[in-house]
């Protein structure tokens, strides 16, 4: 898991697995925003798996799937709202 700190409240990383969610919670994060659409890759977990692990770890989770090269203004607005 490669997490890059953007500022004191926000960090980004690649695709996580459900088994990594406890580590994310232990690192002090409070929520997860998933931007990868379900079904994007056969080896990628579905959001429901991440959401279940997040709930068990006491984290909030949001699903805002973004299709590569098709980011819309509505997507950016949803992401901004989730950050708040």
C-alpha positions as CSV (number, residue, x, y, z in Angstrom):
1,X,0.0,0.0,0.0
2,X,1.5,3.3,-1.1
3,X,-0.1,6.3,0.6
4,X,0.9,9.8,-0.4
5,X,0.0,12.7,2.0
6,X,-1.6,15.6,0.1
7,X,-2.0,17.9,3.2
8,X,-2.6,17.4,6.9
9,X,-6.2,16.0,6.3
10,X,-6.0,14.3,2.9
11,X,-3.9,11.4,1.5
12,X,-4.2,9.4,-1.7
13,X,-3.2,5.9,-2.7
14,X,-3.7,3.1,-5.2
15,X,-6.4,0.4,-5.0
16,X,-6.7,-1.1,-1.5
17,X,-7.9,-4.4,-0.4
18,X,-10.3,-5.2,2.4
19,X,-7.4,-6.7,4.4
20,X,-5.6,-3.4,4.3
21,X,-8.5,-1.4,5.9
22,X,-7.5,-2.2,9.5
23,X,-4.0,-0.8,8.8
24,X,-5.5,2.3,7.3
25,X,-7.6,2.8,10.4
26,X,-4.6,2.2,12.7
27,X,-2.7,4.9,10.8
28,X,-5.4,7.4,11.9
29,X,-7.5,7.8,8.8
30,X,-11.2,8.3,9.4
31,X,-12.7,7.6,6.0
32,X,-12.1,6.1,2.6
33,X,-13.3,7.4,-0.8
34,X,-13.3,4.8,-3.6
35,X,-13.1,6.2,-7.1
36,X,-12.5,3.0,-9.0
37,X,-15.6,1.6,-10.7
38,X,-16.6,-2.0,-9.7
39,X,-15.7,-4.5,-12.4
40,X,-12.8,-2.4,-13.7
41,X,-10.4,-5.3,-13.3
42,X,-10.9,-9.0,-12.5
43,X,-8.2,-8.8,-9.7
44,X,-9.8,-5.7,-8.1
45,X,-12.2,-5.9,-5.1
46,X,-15.7,-4.6,-5.3
47,X,-16.6,-1.6,-3.2
48,X,-19.0,-3.7,-1.1
49,X,-15.9,-5.6,0.3
50,X,-14.1,-2.4,1.1
51,X,-17.2,-0.8,2.6
52,X,-17.8,-3.9,4.9
53,X,-14.2,-3.8,6.1
54,X,-14.3,0.0,6.7
55,X,-17.5,-0.3,8.7
56,X,-15.9,-3.0,10.9
57,X,-12.9,-0.8,11.4
58,X,-15.0,2.2,12.3
59,X,-14.3,4.1,9.1
60,X,-16.7,5.9,6.9
61,X,-16.6,5.0,3.2
62,X,-17.9,6.7,0.1
63,X,-18.2,5.3,-3.4
64,X,-17.7,7.9,-6.2
65,X,-16.7,5.8,-9.3
66,X,-14.8,7.7,-12.0
67,X,-14.5,6.4,-15.5
68,X,-11.0,7.1,-16.8
69,X,-10.9,10.2,-19.1
70,X,-14.6,10.9,-18.4
71,X,-14.5,13.0,-15.2
72,X,-17.5,15.1,-15.0
73,X,-18.2,18.3,-13.0
74,X,-20.7,16.3,-11.0
75,X,-18.0,13.8,-10.0
76,X,-15.8,16.6,-8.8
77,X,-18.7,18.1,-6.8
78,X,-19.4,14.7,-5.2
79,X,-15.8,14.3,-4.3
80,X,-15.5,17.7,-2.8
81,X,-18.7,17.1,-0.7
82,X,-17.2,13.8,0.5
83,X,-14.0,15.5,1.6
84,X,-16.1,17.9,3.7
